[in-house]
Amino acid sequence: MAISQKSADFLLHSRLADAENGDIDALFELGVSYSTGRGGVPVDLIEAHKWFNLAALNGDTRSQHCRAEISVEMTAREIAEAQRQARSWLGSHASSRYAA
């Protein structure tokens, strides 16, 4: 059964809210969603790398492995963009919940 767009949007927004509140699992799950298209999210390896990178910075080993796996499918420019986006996200969500 296909997930409706409304359900997909709700799932994405709830995971984003959880990530903003310091939930490392939410960061990982966002990476999985963007890398696989799970939950109706469009596949976007730059976005996936960004979320895996943010979780990996906080010690999540699953994210470290997933980030490495998708990196082989990305150009150096795409990886640099994902890293830039991760730094930007950290800058706008700076708190003691996240590693610097």
ZIZI-V619652 format. One record per residue. N is the residue number from 0. RES is the residue in one small letter. PHI is phi in radians with two decimals (* if undefined). D_FIRST is the distance of its C-alpha to the first C-alpha in Angstrom with 2 decimals. Layout:
BEGIN
n,res,phi,d_first
N,RES,PHI,D_FIRST
N,RES,PHI,D_FIRST
END
This chain:
BEGIN
n,res,phi,d_first
0,m,*,0.00
1,a,-1.35,3.78
2,i,-1.46,6.53
3,s,-1.26,9.26
4,q,-1.09,12.60
5,k,-1.10,14.34
6,s,-1.16,12.41
7,a,-1.09,12.93
8,d,-1.10,16.53
9,f,-1.10,17.10
10,l,-1.06,16.05
11,l,-1.08,18.29
12,h,-1.15,21.11
13,s,-1.21,21.15
14,r,-1.18,21.40
15,l,-1.11,24.12
16,a,-1.09,25.96
17,d,-1.11,25.87
18,a,-1.09,27.18
19,e,-1.12,29.92
20,n,-1.63,30.93
21,g,1.63,31.51
22,d,-1.42,28.41
23,i,-1.13,28.53
24,d,-1.07,25.15
25,a,-1.15,23.67
26,l,-1.05,25.54
27,f,-1.07,24.15
28,e,-1.12,20.51
29,l,-1.12,21.09
30,g,-1.05,22.50
31,v,-1.10,19.56
32,s,-1.04,17.13
33,y,-1.28,19.51
34,s,-1.45,20.30
35,t,-2.04,16.86
36,g,1.42,14.77
37,r,-1.08,12.74
38,g,1.26,11.16
39,g,1.41,11.51
40,v,-1.38,15.23
41,p,-1.17,17.19
42,v,-1.13,18.96
43,d,-2.61,22.52
44,l,-1.18,24.82
45,i,-1.14,27.59
46,e,-1.10,25.52
47,a,-1.05,24.16
48,h,-1.04,27.78
49,k,-0.99,28.99
50,w,-1.20,26.79
51,f,-1.09,27.48
52,n,-1.10,31.13
53,l,-1.08,31.31
54,a,-1.20,29.92
55,a,-1.10,32.20
56,l,-1.05,35.16
57,n,-1.76,34.62
58,g,1.54,34.76
59,d,-1.34,31.13
60,t,-1.21,31.52
61,r,-1.03,27.80
62,s,-1.19,27.92
63,q,-1.05,31.15
64,h,-1.18,29.65
65,c,-1.13,26.52
66,r,-1.05,28.83
67,a,-1.11,31.06
68,e,-1.11,28.30
69,i,-1.35,27.05
70,s,-1.06,30.67
71,v,-1.20,31.46
72,e,-1.68,29.08
73,m,-1.98,30.73
74,t,-1.41,34.11
75,a,-1.04,36.82
76,r,-1.14,36.51
77,e,-1.14,32.78
78,i,-1.12,33.57
79,a,-1.06,36.48
80,e,-1.14,34.36
81,a,-1.08,31.81
82,q,-1.16,34.82
83,r,-1.09,36.34
84,q,-1.14,33.22
85,a,-1.13,33.13
86,r,-1.09,36.82
87,s,-1.10,36.32
88,w,-1.08,33.56
89,l,-1.06,35.89
90,g,-1.11,38.72
91,s,-1.55,36.96
92,h,-2.17,35.57
93,a,-1.07,38.72
94,s,-2.83,39.16
95,s,-1.25,40.35
96,r,-1.28,36.77
97,y,-2.01,36.40
98,a,-1.21,38.64
99,a,-1.68,40.74
END
